[in-house]
Amino acid sequence: MTNIPTIETERLFLRPMRIEDWPEYAEMMSSERAVYMGGPHSVEAAWGMFCHDVAQWALMGHGALMMEDRKTGSCLGQVGINHGPLFPEHELGWLVYPVAEGKGFAYEAAVALRDWAFRVRELETLVSYIAPDNIRSRRLAERLGAQLDAEAPRKDANDLVFRHPKA
């Protein structure tokens, strides 16, 4: 099994997923908050996504990490790099639980994982696939310095593709 990193930021531990993360993840993925991730999802579909996020570490050398608050130990969401047969390019993605929304945690986590991907995994490029009406994620991608790439391949023709610069 690939070693899954723990990445520390000022306020977060980006750490491997644990089974204890499942209930809150399942709740998020089965709610209306998952609409920009193809949801809401059934519990079975959410479980498949949860397992997929873990399995990518062994199969691809990257995957998802949970955002844990360094002060409280609370899980605040997830940041990850997706790739494989479902993604034309390496994708930097994020999801934030309601308690953490609007506090800069997704930005902090995305910067850290993006930089890790370029430095440690030596990826040439990263993109984020974002639904046009997902304004919060579009703003975050722009804050990260990502630029729209209209020519980039995408699984969903409706998605916008934001290309991230190397740090």
C-alpha positions in Angstrom: 0.0 0.0 0.0 1.2 3.5 -0.8 2.1 5.7 2.1 -0.6 8.2 2.5 0.8 11.6 3.7 -0.4 13.8 6.4 0.1 17.4 5.4 0.1 20.1 8.1 -1.0 23.7 7.4 -1.5 26.6 9.8 -5.0 25.4 11.0 -5.3 21.9 9.5 -4.1 18.4 9.4 -4.8 16.9 5.9 -4.8 13.3 6.9 -5.8 9.8 5.6 -9.5 8.9 5.7 -10.7 6.7 8.5 -13.9 4.7 8.9 -14.9 7.2 11.6 -15.2 9.8 8.8 -17.9 7.7 7.0 -21.1 8.9 8.8 -20.5 12.6 8.2 -19.3 12.0 4.6 -22.4 9.9 3.9 -24.6 12.6 5.3 -23.0 15.2 3.1 -23.1 13.1 -0.1 -26.8 12.2 0.5 -27.8 15.8 1.0 -28.6 18.7 -1.4 -25.0 20.0 -0.7 -23.8 17.2 -3.0 -25.6 18.6 -6.0 -22.4 19.8 -7.7 -20.9 16.3 -7.2 -23.7 14.5 -9.1 -25.8 14.1 -5.9 -27.6 13.7 -3.8 -26.4 10.1 -3.7 -27.7 7.0 -2.3 -25.9 5.5 0.7 -24.5 2.8 -1.6 -23.2 5.3 -4.1 -21.7 7.4 -1.3 -19.9 4.3 0.1 -18.5 3.6 -3.4 -17.2 7.1 -3.6 -15.7 6.9 -0.1 -13.9 3.7 -1.0 -12.8 5.2 -4.3 -11.2 8.1 -2.5 -9.1 5.7 -0.3 -8.3 3.2 -3.1 -6.7 5.9 -5.4 -3.8 6.1 -3.0 -2.8 2.5 -3.6 -3.7 2.6 -7.3 -2.5 6.1 -8.4 -0.3 7.4 -5.6 -2.7 10.1 -4.7 -6.3 10.4 -3.5 -8.3 12.2 -0.9 -7.3 13.6 2.5 -9.7 14.7 5.2 -9.4 18.2 6.6 -9.0 18.0 10.4 -9.0 21.1 12.6 -5.7 21.2 14.5 -7.3 22.8 17.5 -10.5 20.8 17.9 -9.8 17.5 16.0 -13.1 18.0 14.1 -13.3 16.8 10.5 -14.2 19.8 8.3 -14.3 18.2 4.9 -12.1 16.7 2.2 -9.6 17.7 -0.4 -8.3 15.3 -3.0 -6.6 14.6 -6.3 -8.7 12.4 -8.6 -7.5 10.7 -11.7 -7.9 7.4 -13.6 -10.4 6.3 -16.1 -13.1 8.7 -14.9 -11.0 11.9 -15.2 -9.2 13.1 -18.3 -6.6 14.9 -16.2 -5.5 15.0 -12.6 -8.3 17.0 -10.8 -7.9 19.0 -7.6 -11.2 18.9 -5.8 -12.7 19.8 -2.4 -15.8 19.5 -0.3 -16.5 21.4 2.9 -18.9 20.4 5.6 -21.5 23.1 6.5 -19.8 23.9 9.8 -16.6 24.9 8.0 -18.0 26.8 5.0 -16.8 30.3 4.4 -13.8 30.2 6.8 -11.0 29.6 4.3 -10.4 26.0 5.2 -10.9 24.7 1.6 -8.5 27.3 0.3 -5.8 26.4 2.9 -6.2 22.7 2.1 -6.3 23.1 -1.6 -3.1 25.2 -1.6 -1.3 22.6 0.5 -2.4 19.6 -1.6 -1.8 21.4 -4.9 1.7 22.3 -3.8 2.3 18.7 -2.6 1.1 17.3 -6.0 3.5 19.5 -7.9 6.5 19.1 -5.6 6.2 15.5 -4.4 4.2 13.7 -7.1 5.8 16.0 -9.8 2.5 16.4 -11.7 2.8 18.6 -14.7 -0.7 20.0 -14.4 -3.8 20.0 -12.2 -7.3 21.1 -13.1 -10.6 21.5 -11.3 -13.9 20.5 -13.0 -16.6 22.8 -11.8 -20.3 23.2 -12.7 -21.0 26.6 -14.1 -23.4 27.6 -11.4 -21.2 26.4 -8.5 -20.1 30.0 -7.8 -18.3 29.2 -4.5 -16.0 26.7 -6.1 -15.4 28.9 -9.1 -14.4 31.7 -6.8 -12.1 29.3 -4.9 -10.4 28.1 -8.1 -9.8 31.7 -9.1 -8.5 32.6 -5.7 -6.1 29.6 -6.1 -4.8 31.3 -9.3 -6.5 28.8 -11.6 -7.5 30.0 -15.1 -10.4 28.8 -17.3 -9.2 26.4 -20.0 -11.9 26.2 -22.6 -9.9 23.6 -24.6 -9.3 21.2 -21.8 -10.8 17.7 -22.1 -13.7 17.0 -19.7 -16.0 14.1 -18.9 -19.0 16.4 -18.6 -19.3 18.9 -21.5 -21.1 21.3 -19.2 -18.2 21.6 -16.7 -15.9 24.5 -16.6 -12.2 23.5 -16.4 -9.9 25.6 -14.3 -6.2 25.0 -14.8 -4.0 25.5 -11.7 -0.5 27.0 -12.1 2.5 25.4 -10.5 3.3 27.1 -7.3 
